[in-house]
């Protein structure tokens, strides 16, 4: 199979009567070449326009996962409702929409983008839906000439259009096709545990870039901007609410406040994990980097020069790493196979990412992490086993609504 790294999903749906006889149309394109990789036009009985549009999105995502399982996905639709709900900007209130949005969100990898386009820019998907309603087509067509002659069709029941130049094409290849592997490696058997890791919202110390440690420090709460940032994250995560089991938080005030906002939106409980608390900065707490450099230059040089050095009364990176990874082990053991929102701080999140990437601990000095940002880590295999593997799926993402509240000169 050719290596397709980015695809565009175009989808539409229509109902003649609203509700009435309905169908959807969807297609998948190679984002780099514009080639159509797969198309689907299928009737769904009697339904509303919105249901048909959601069904088109679901069909498009399924095709994308089948024909380009390693690709990033960008969705383009002329349905304002679907785009805004899947982007997290609008709440999903209609009972018919909730299970469809949940299924679409289950299929869409983290990082999938949704863009509204005018109807004239979505004519291809509209045509497929109308062809289905007119009885001119039904089901999936995969353009196999783009994929070396076959595609795994066990999920979508695809009709495969072989390359006319390949006279030796054999339909039996479809039956023997293997399930696509994850990018670069095959995950081990066992459960998959996903951590949606959120950094807390802004505090009064964040704006001035002051050291702000864990429970032993000044322990500030969120500002109004900080609360607004976290609410924007909550809105963005709303489409996956049904799949989230719990919010695990550092016990520090600013993370606990952030966690309560998220948990209220996701309708789950909050559980504290002390291992995810911020590094203790001791005597430096409340000071800016520049103030420490001016007033305590020897201490700062030692801290920057060694992962084992600590501010007076504080913790070293090595100590924090041991604590954070202990917390990670407990969370993976307790919530194996589930999706967990973790609310934490700059240093613990960087440590989690470094460990997942098998990078040296010193990599924490080469990462930027914004307030109210979202990172996603998935762990494949049984907790505590030698074959447990981690995958970084998203890092430092700023959901819609957060970016407007973030000023890089302030945070």
Secondary structure, 3 states (H helix, E strand, C coil): CCCCCEEEEEEEEEEECCCEEEEEEEEEEECCCCCEEEEEEEEEEEECHHHHHHHHHHHHHHHHHHHCCCCEEEEEECCHHHHHHHHCCCCCCCHHHHHHHHHHHHHCCCCCEEEECCHHHHHHHHHHHHHHHCCCCCEEEEEHHHCCCCCCCCCCCCEEECCCCCCCCCCHHHHCCCCCCCCCCCCCCCCEEEEEEEECCCEHHHHCCECCCCCCCCCCCECHHHHHHHHHHHHHHHHHHHHEEEEEECCCHHHHHHHHHHHHHHCCCEEECHHHCCCCCHHHCCCEHHHHHHHCHHHHHHHHHCCCCECCCCCEHHHHHHHHHHHHHHHHHHCCCCEEEEEECHHHHHHHHHHHCCCCHHHHHHCCCCCCCEEEEEEECCCCCCCCEEEEEEEEECCCCCHHHCCCCCC
